[in-house]
Amino acid sequence: MVKVLVMPCKALTDPEYQKRACAFLSEERSAHAFSMKNESDRALSIGAGLLLAYGLLVWGNDLLDVSQIRLEPEEVLERLEIFDERARDNLRKRLITGKTEKGKPYFLWEGAPKFSISHSGDYAAVAFSDREVGLDIQKERELKTRRIYDRVLHKSGKEKKEDFFFLWTAKESYVKCTGEGLSGDFTKIYADREGMCIEDALLYELPAPEGYFLIACVKSV
């Protein structure tokens, strides 16, 4: 099962929103967010932290194999603020993460879902799954240099340039799923858009905000 949460984060540049949000972030996430000088980057990091907290509340409540929830910051905060301080403390403890040798984050408690975080433009997104999962959201934009094609498209030449943003998003989701991160060589990874598969994993292209691509990747058992 895969559950993906997506949220615009512009509102989280507001200090009042940030203060409310920090009650539901792990200490590590809060410190990371407020170390950022750029307001938009800080808002995206806070937004991702809120989605992690909200996701733990709704994980397992949907019978669909793949589902997506579009949220607004106020909606998320109102849901979380129902809980008393003791419940909030327990939630923050569950949000503490560790990292694999290659830097992939994971929850420390037994039975926890796998997760993956992504943000681009004005949106943050988080995927939860009972299997290893990778998620990427990409905002379409004009490419500053065409050489980026040479860093993303498969060396066989089988991938189409017109599918570039799909392929870029798919491959980032894949290396997040495997834990390789951006150190992976995208030119050696072949993404089949028609078959919605990539190497030994499955791709799920989800409805995205206008001008964005949103893809989740899970290992195919």
C-alpha positions as CSV (number, residue, x, y, z in Angstrom):
1,M,0.0,0.0,0.0
2,V,1.2,3.5,-0.8
3,K,-0.2,6.7,0.6
4,V,1.0,10.1,-0.8
5,L,0.3,13.4,0.9
6,V,0.7,16.7,-1.0
7,M,0.5,20.2,0.3
8,P,1.3,23.8,-0.9
9,C,3.6,25.5,1.6
10,K,3.5,29.2,0.8
11,A,1.4,29.9,3.9
12,L,4.1,28.4,6.1
13,T,6.4,31.4,5.5
14,D,4.1,33.1,8.0
15,P,5.8,33.1,11.5
16,E,2.5,32.4,13.2
17,Y,2.0,29.3,11.1
18,Q,5.6,28.3,11.7
19,K,5.1,28.6,15.5
20,R,2.0,26.4,15.4
21,A,3.7,23.8,13.1
22,C,6.8,23.4,15.4
23,A,4.6,21.8,18.0
24,F,4.4,18.8,15.7
25,L,8.0,18.6,14.3
26,S,10.8,16.4,15.7
27,E,13.7,18.5,17.2
28,E,15.8,17.4,14.3
29,R,13.3,18.6,11.6
30,S,12.7,21.9,13.4
31,A,16.4,22.6,13.7
32,H,17.0,21.7,10.1
33,A,14.1,24.0,8.9
34,F,15.2,27.0,10.9
35,S,18.8,26.7,9.8
36,M,17.6,27.7,6.4
37,K,17.9,31.4,5.5
38,N,15.7,31.1,2.5
39,E,12.0,31.6,3.5
40,S,10.6,29.3,0.8
41,D,13.1,26.5,1.7
42,R,12.2,26.8,5.4
43,A,8.5,26.6,4.6
44,L,9.0,23.5,2.4
45,S,11.0,21.8,5.2
46,I,8.3,22.6,7.8
47,G,5.6,21.5,5.4
48,A,7.3,18.1,4.9
49,G,7.5,17.7,8.7
50,L,3.8,18.4,9.1
51,L,3.0,15.9,6.4
52,L,5.1,13.3,8.2
53,A,3.1,13.9,11.4
54,Y,-0.2,13.9,9.7
55,G,0.7,10.8,7.7
56,L,1.3,8.8,10.8
57,L,-2.3,9.6,11.9
58,V,-3.9,8.5,8.6
59,W,-1.5,5.6,7.7
60,G,-3.4,2.3,7.3
61,N,-6.9,3.9,7.2
62,D,-7.3,3.5,3.4
63,L,-8.0,0.2,1.7
64,L,-6.8,1.4,-1.7
65,D,-3.4,0.1,-2.9
66,V,-2.4,3.6,-4.0
67,S,-4.0,6.7,-2.7
68,Q,-3.3,10.4,-2.6
69,I,-4.5,13.2,-0.3
70,R,-4.3,16.9,-1.2
71,L,-4.1,19.0,1.9
72,E,-3.8,22.6,3.1
73,P,-1.6,23.7,6.0
74,E,-4.6,25.0,8.1
75,E,-6.4,21.7,7.6
76,V,-3.4,19.7,8.8
77,L,-2.8,21.9,11.8
78,E,-6.4,21.8,12.9
79,R,-6.3,18.0,12.8
80,L,-3.1,17.8,14.8
81,E,-4.0,20.5,17.3
82,I,-6.9,18.3,18.6
83,F,-4.3,16.3,20.6
84,D,-3.2,17.2,24.1
85,E,0.4,17.8,25.1
86,R,1.0,14.2,26.1
87,A,-0.3,12.9,22.7
88,R,1.9,15.5,20.9
89,D,5.0,14.3,22.8
90,N,4.3,10.7,21.8
91,L,3.8,11.8,18.2
92,R,7.1,13.7,18.2
93,K,8.9,10.7,19.6
94,R,7.5,8.6,16.8
95,L,8.8,11.1,14.3
96,I,12.4,10.7,15.3
97,T,14.4,9.1,12.5
98,G,17.6,7.3,11.8
99,K,19.5,7.0,8.5
100,T,21.0,4.0,6.6
101,E,24.6,4.0,5.7
102,K,23.7,5.7,2.4
103,G,21.6,8.3,4.1
104,K,18.1,7.1,3.6
105,P,15.9,8.1,6.6
106,Y,13.6,5.7,8.5
107,F,11.5,5.7,11.6
108,L,13.1,3.9,14.5
109,W,10.1,2.1,16.0
110,E,9.0,-1.4,15.2
111,G,6.3,-1.8,12.6
112,A,6.7,1.7,11.3
113,P,5.8,2.5,7.7
114,K,8.6,3.3,5.2
115,F,8.5,6.9,3.9
116,S,10.0,9.3,1.4
117,I,10.0,13.1,1.3
118,S,10.2,15.4,-1.7
119,H,9.6,19.1,-2.4
120,S,9.8,21.4,-5.4
121,G,8.4,24.8,-6.3
122,D,5.7,25.6,-3.8
123,Y,4.8,22.0,-2.8
124,A,6.0,19.4,-0.3
125,A,5.0,15.7,-0.6
126,V,5.5,12.6,1.5
127,A,4.9,9.0,0.6
128,F,4.2,6.2,3.1
129,S,4.3,2.5,2.3
130,D,4.6,-1.0,3.8
131,R,7.5,-1.5,1.3
132,E,10.6,0.5,0.4
133,V,9.3,3.6,-1.3
134,G,10.7,6.6,-3.1
135,L,8.8,9.8,-4.0
136,D,9.7,12.7,-6.1
137,I,7.8,15.9,-7.1
138,Q,9.3,18.1,-9.9
139,K,8.1,21.5,-11.1
140,E,8.4,21.8,-14.9
141,R,10.7,24.6,-15.9
142,E,12.8,25.9,-18.7
143,L,16.2,24.0,-18.7
144,K,19.2,26.3,-18.4
145,T,21.3,23.9,-20.4
146,R,20.5,21.0,-22.7
147,R,23.4,19.1,-21.3
148,I,21.2,18.0,-18.5
149,Y,19.6,15.6,-20.9
150,D,23.0,13.8,-21.0
151,R,22.9,13.4,-17.2
152,V,19.3,12.0,-17.1
153,L,18.4,10.1,-20.3
154,H,19.4,6.4,-20.6
155,K,22.7,5.9,-22.6
156,S,20.9,3.5,-25.0
157,G,19.0,6.4,-26.5
158,K,15.6,4.6,-26.0
159,E,14.1,7.3,-23.7
160,K,12.4,10.2,-25.4
161,K,13.4,13.8,-24.8
162,E,9.8,14.9,-24.7
163,D,9.3,12.7,-21.6
164,F,12.2,14.4,-19.8
165,F,10.5,15.6,-16.7
166,F,8.6,12.3,-16.3
167,L,11.9,10.4,-16.6
168,W,13.8,12.8,-14.2
169,T,11.0,12.5,-11.6
170,A,10.8,8.7,-12.1
171,K,14.6,8.2,-11.7
172,E,14.8,10.4,-8.6
173,S,11.9,8.4,-7.0
174,Y,13.8,5.2,-7.9
175,V,17.1,6.1,-6.3
176,K,15.2,7.3,-3.2
177,C,13.5,4.0,-3.1
178,T,16.7,2.0,-3.3
179,G,18.5,4.3,-1.0
180,E,21.2,5.2,-3.5
181,G,20.2,8.9,-3.5
182,L,21.4,11.4,-6.1
183,S,24.7,9.6,-6.3
184,G,23.1,7.1,-8.7
185,D,24.0,7.3,-12.4
186,F,20.7,8.1,-14.1
187,T,22.1,7.2,-17.5
188,K,22.3,3.6,-16.4
189,I,18.7,3.5,-15.1
190,Y,16.0,2.8,-17.7
191,A,12.5,4.0,-17.0
192,D,9.6,2.4,-19.1
193,R,6.8,5.0,-19.2
194,E,4.5,2.8,-21.1
195,G,4.9,-0.2,-18.7
196,M,5.3,2.1,-15.6
197,C,8.3,0.2,-14.4
198,I,11.9,1.0,-13.7
199,E,14.6,-1.6,-13.2
200,D,13.2,-3.9,-10.4
201,A,10.5,-1.5,-9.2
202,L,7.0,-0.2,-10.1
203,L,6.1,3.4,-10.8
204,Y,2.9,5.2,-9.9
205,E,2.4,8.6,-11.6
206,L,-0.1,10.5,-9.4
207,P,-2.3,13.5,-10.1
208,A,0.0,16.5,-9.6
209,P,-0.6,20.2,-9.2
210,E,-0.6,22.0,-12.6
211,G,2.9,22.2,-14.0
212,Y,4.3,19.5,-11.7
213,F,5.1,15.8,-12.0
214,L,4.6,13.5,-9.0
215,I,5.8,9.9,-9.0
216,A,6.0,7.2,-6.3
217,C,8.3,4.2,-6.7
218,V,8.1,0.9,-4.8
219,K,10.1,-2.3,-5.0
220,S,8.2,-5.1,-6.9
221,V,8.6,-7.6,-4.1
